[in-house]
Amino acid sequence: MDSPSLRKIFLLFFLVPFISVAQYTDVINSNRPGRAVSAYAVGRNVVQLEMGLVYEQRDDASLNTDSNIFGTDLALRYGLLFETLELVYEGSFISQNITFTDLGTKERLTDFSRNRLGLKFLIYDPFKNPENNKPNLYSWRANNVFQWKNLIPAVSIYGGATFTLGDNPFYPGDDVATPRVGINTQSRLSPRFVLISNVAYDRIGTDFPEWSYAMSVSHSFRDPKWSVFLEGQGFSSDRYSDILLRTGVAYLINPNFQADFHLGSGFKNDPSRIFTVLGFSYRLDYHKDKLVSVNQKGSGSGKIKKNAAKKKRKKSKKKKKDKLDF
């Protein structure tokens, strides 16, 4: 067999297990509120917009500055090619008004504080085989309490780039495009609790590469339209390091529309940060399930012969009659 044919067979063998995993859900699957990213994609041919309006008070004791920030968070997600692959753009455009308290002067900085594009791909899903995750019909407790197997997470990988366009005052001297990679995990601790964790390495190859991580726990109420979350996010680089804590609520207005609100703060004085965010998520659902033929379900040729039901009934009657005569 020639080399190109071998490559095609290998590629097909590698992709089929991932393509067959179902990602789509009937209800919108949003990363909001917060910044932690789900391991799952939105589903093939689904377009999803996630947006937030931000206000932040940021004061820096070491520089003797007070500032307020108004901005917009934006994420645009698209289920590309198959269920486990997602193309995602994430951006934050802000305007920061800075007051230098010692000098009595002011300055305004406006640009993207976050501007990146990448692909997210699910590589492992513990729930892809429904036979291994059937509910226990004999025990309510077994279905609703924590089980050790619930710690096994779904895992996705991320690869993309961070863009610094023009003369960005927040990232002076950075290259136009720098690589970004990451790993996202998601565990369903119970039917109402979900744990998400992210680790990312950003601005690779610059003078200020950045490690970041996030961990989020969300809980849905008895009315599943309402949910709350608690999230911690950390950054570590020579340019900026901090830990942020967020908490808030989300409300499902309809299967394609979710509203949310959260607030948070940092733990440092250089700078200190307090912020609030009001947002929403909306999806355009063009997803269509693939039709599976009877042949693929293992039902022989899949053809139903004419009068097959009548023949079956006659055969059944004959058996019963023979049994009674005997």
Secondary structure as GFF3:
##gff-version 3
##sequence-region A 1 326
A	DSSP	alpha_helix	3	19	.	.	.	ID=ss1
A	DSSP	beta_strand	46	60	.	.	.	ID=ss2
A	DSSP	beta_strand	65	79	.	.	.	ID=ss3
A	DSSP	beta_strand	85	100	.	.	.	ID=ss4
A	DSSP	beta_strand	105	124	.	.	.	ID=ss5
A	DSSP	three_ten_helix	130	133	.	.	.	ID=ss6
A	DSSP	alpha_helix	140	144	.	.	.	ID=ss7
A	DSSP	three_ten_helix	148	151	.	.	.	ID=ss8
A	DSSP	beta_strand	154	163	.	.	.	ID=ss9
A	DSSP	beta_strand	177	188	.	.	.	ID=ss10
A	DSSP	beta_strand	193	202	.	.	.	ID=ss11
A	DSSP	beta_strand	210	220	.	.	.	ID=ss12
A	DSSP	beta_strand	226	236	.	.	.	ID=ss13
A	DSSP	beta_strand	242	254	.	.	.	ID=ss14
A	DSSP	beta_strand	257	266	.	.	.	ID=ss15
A	DSSP	beta_strand	272	285	.	.	.	ID=ss16
A	DSSP	three_ten_helix	295	297	.	.	.	ID=ss17
A	DSSP	alpha_helix	308	325	.	.	.	ID=ss18
###
